Amino acid sequence: MSIITTMEKTVIIGSRNPVKIQCVKNAFEKAFPGESFTFEGIDAASNVSDQPMTDEETYRGAFNRATNAKASHPKGHFWVGIEGGISDAAGLMEAFAWIVILSPDHTSRARTATFPLPDKVAQLVRQGLELGVADDQVFGRSNSKQKDGAVGLLTHGQIDRTQYYAHAMTLALVPFINEEFFP
């Protein structure tokens, strides 16, 4: 009788936000059934503004978080950066996020869907507040970005922040679960 042991892999998430950590955990466990992982959320700088205001800046924030997580914890197997951002064009402010996953061999990324923000929230963001702070003021909440976030508030709980990130997180894992197509 042979015993097969599975090496536990470490996934470093460039955030201590429990929503982001749970999203990464859910996606990895679904994508790699039968594999064993340890998940660690750390403080990793985005090196962008607290509230990224363009697609490019938001992507750069996610990439920087993953890269900085890798630099501070080089013995991991995967490093993940998630950054929420805003697009403000033609009088419509929309929210979205980028996800970047690094491994020793691959870099992958995916973006969430976008959703519109109400004018009251958009006005506060334009005045310099982070989206989470603006949401808390408009909706009378506290620390919503570590709970259901703007997406949860605006969908009346139909989609919370963990669910919102889930599809993009899964899509960012495509090269890792299909390595034969992504050499």
C-alpha positions, 0 to 999 in steps of 0.5 A: 500500500502506498501513501500519497502525500500532498504538499501544502501550498501557501497563498499570500494575499496582499490584504488583511481584508477578510472579504478578500482573503475569503474570496481567494480561499474559496476560489483556490479550494474550488479550482484545486480540489484535493490540494491543500493550501494555507492562506495568509493575508498581509499588508502589501502596498498598492503604491497607488492612491487610496482610491484609484480613479482609472482602470490603469491605476486600479490594475497597477494597484492590484499588480503592485499588491501581488508583487509586494506580497511576493517580495515580502514572502518569497517562499509562497507558491501564489501571491494575490493582489486585489484592488478596487477602483473607479471609472468616472467618465461621461458623468457616470461613476462606476466601480470595479476591481482588478485581480492579479495572481502571481506564481513562480511561473505565471502572471494572470489577471482578471477584472470584475464586472462594473456597476454604477454608483449613485450620485450622492456616493459619486459626489463624495468620491469626487471630493476625495473620499474612498468609496467605502467611506462614502458608502458608509456616509450615504448608507449610514453604515460603518466599515462596509468595505470589510463586509458587503461593500458598495455592491452588497448595499446597492444590490440589497444583499443579492451580491456581497463583496466576496461573491462579486470578486468570485468570478474574476478570481476564478477567471484569473486562475485559468492559466493555473488550472490549464497549464498545458495551454499556458506554458 
